[in-house]
């Protein structure tokens, strides 16, 4: 089941890339990203308080709230001091 879902989502990436060459996006809107829209729809991370790092159990870097996902896949986080940043890789642990 996992491999079937992974294959389906990789197919979305392939079709998005092909349609982005035409400039209209796979989701039918300019700059559309169907896979990212689907992630936002299914994610339970948005709005959640998380610990972020590259080894969150042994050496967490900071706590933040997940605020969104950029078009390039970067995870948008808001730190407790109100500043925002985007990370491209790392681990999350829910608080």
N, C-alpha and C positions, 0 to 999 in steps of 0.2 A: 504494500500500500504506500509506504513512504517513497519508494522509487517511482511509482506511478505519479504521485503528486509532484515530485521533484522534476520528472521529465516534462510534465504538463507546464510547470512554471518556467522551465528552461525554454520551452517552446514559445512562451509569451515573450521572453527576452529576444529570441530570434526574430519573431514577427514584428516586434516593436522596432528593432534595429532596421529591418527591411523597410518598414513604413516611414521611419524617421528620415530615410534618404529622400523620400518624397516630400517630407516636411509637414505631414498632417497628423502623425502619431497614430498608433494602433487603436487607441481608445476612441477615435473619431473626433478628436479636438486637437487644435494646434498645440504642439508640445506635450501631447498626452502620454501618459505612462501607465498602461493598464496594470502591469505587475505591481508598481508602487501603489496604485489606487487599491488594488486587491490586498496588499500588505496592510495598508492603513485600515481597511475595512475589517480585517480579521485580527489585527494585533491587539493584544491586551497590554502592550507597553505604553501606549500613548497616555500621558497624564500620570504615569506611575513614578514613584520615587525609587531610584536605583542607586546602587554602588557601581562605579565604573573603574576599570583598570585592565591590565593585561594579565593579571593573576589576582582576581578579586578576593579570593579566600585568604591568600597569604600577604598580599601587598596592594590593597585597594588604593586608588589614586584620589577619588573624591566621590561625594554623593551629589546627585542631581535629579531633576525631574525631566522625563522624556517629553519633548514638546512637538516633535514631528520628524518627518523624513524628507530630505531634500531630493530633488529630481535625480541627482547623481548617486543616491543611495546613502548619503551621509546621515547619521543619526543626530538630530538636533536636541541639545540638552540645555536646561537652565539650572545654573548653580544656585546655591542658597543665598549668595550675595546679589542675585539678580542678573549677573552676567550670563551670556549665552555663548555656546560653542558648538561646533559640529565635529563629530568624530567619524572616521572612516573604518576603524577596526578596533577591536577590544572585546572585553567581556562585560556583561551586565549581571547583576544579582538584584532581585527585587527586595525592597525593604519591607 
